[in-house]
Amino acid sequence: EAGVRSLNGARVSQMLLEMVPNLDSYRKVLRAVKEWAVTKGIYSNVLGFLGGVNFAILVAYVCRECPTDDPPALLRHFFRIFSQW
């Protein structure tokens, strides 16, 4: 059970890396979003907030929606979309 769960994270990460159109932009935006969440104290699955894989999925969604945008535009788009959820 624990082994299967640990493999799921790696499998999801690999799928996301294959799905995004611009890997460099994806990594930059994901790093910025994670830093923002840590700074705000809301980066933790244990405490009921979103964690690493969750943020990775959300950033991948934004990157796929706007494949030609640069990282600052993607970051603005990320916060615009998910502030309305």
C-alpha positions as CSV (number, residue, x, y, z in Angstrom):
1,E,0.0,0.0,0.0
2,A,2.7,2.6,1.0
3,G,4.9,1.5,-1.9
4,V,2.0,2.0,-4.4
5,R,1.3,5.5,-3.0
6,S,4.9,6.5,-3.3
7,L,5.0,5.4,-6.9
8,N,1.8,7.4,-7.7
9,G,3.6,10.7,-7.0
10,A,6.4,9.9,-9.3
11,R,4.0,8.7,-12.0
12,V,1.9,11.9,-11.8
13,S,5.0,14.0,-11.9
14,Q,6.3,12.3,-15.0
15,M,2.9,12.7,-16.7
16,L,2.8,16.4,-15.9
17,L,6.3,16.9,-17.3
18,E,5.3,15.2,-20.5
19,M,2.0,17.3,-20.8
20,V,3.3,20.8,-20.5
21,P,4.2,22.6,-23.7
22,N,7.2,24.6,-22.2
23,L,9.0,22.8,-19.4
24,D,11.2,25.8,-18.5
25,S,8.2,28.1,-18.0
26,Y,6.3,25.3,-16.1
27,R,9.2,24.9,-13.6
28,K,9.6,28.6,-13.1
29,V,5.9,29.2,-12.4
30,L,5.7,26.1,-10.2
31,R,8.7,27.3,-8.1
32,A,7.1,30.8,-7.7
33,V,3.7,29.3,-6.7
34,K,5.4,27.0,-4.1
35,E,7.4,29.9,-2.7
36,W,4.3,32.0,-2.4
37,A,2.4,29.2,-0.7
38,V,5.2,28.6,1.8
39,T,5.5,32.3,2.5
40,K,1.8,32.5,3.2
41,G,1.9,29.4,5.4
42,I,-0.5,27.4,3.2
43,Y,1.8,24.8,1.7
44,S,0.9,21.6,3.5
45,N,-1.2,18.5,2.8
46,V,-1.0,17.6,6.4
47,L,-2.7,20.8,7.5
48,G,-5.4,20.5,4.9
49,F,-3.9,22.9,2.3
50,L,-2.6,22.1,-1.1
51,G,0.7,20.4,-1.4
52,G,3.4,19.8,-4.1
53,V,1.5,17.5,-6.5
54,N,-1.6,19.6,-6.2
55,F,0.2,22.8,-7.1
56,A,2.0,21.0,-9.9
57,I,-1.3,19.9,-11.4
58,L,-2.8,23.4,-11.2
59,V,0.3,25.0,-12.8
60,A,0.3,22.4,-15.5
61,Y,-3.3,23.2,-16.3
62,V,-2.5,26.9,-16.6
63,C,0.5,26.1,-18.8
64,R,-1.6,24.0,-21.2
65,E,-4.3,26.7,-21.3
66,C,-1.8,29.4,-22.4
67,P,1.1,27.6,-24.1
68,T,2.8,30.6,-25.6
69,D,2.7,32.8,-22.4
70,D,5.9,33.6,-20.6
71,P,6.3,32.8,-16.9
72,P,5.1,36.2,-15.5
73,A,1.9,36.0,-17.7
74,L,1.4,32.4,-16.6
75,L,1.7,33.4,-13.0
76,R,-0.8,36.2,-13.4
77,H,-3.2,33.7,-15.1
78,F,-2.7,31.2,-12.4
79,F,-3.8,33.6,-9.6
80,R,-6.6,35.0,-11.7
81,I,-8.1,31.6,-12.4
82,F,-7.7,30.1,-9.0
83,S,-8.7,33.2,-7.0
84,Q,-12.2,32.7,-8.4
85,W,-12.5,29.0,-7.4
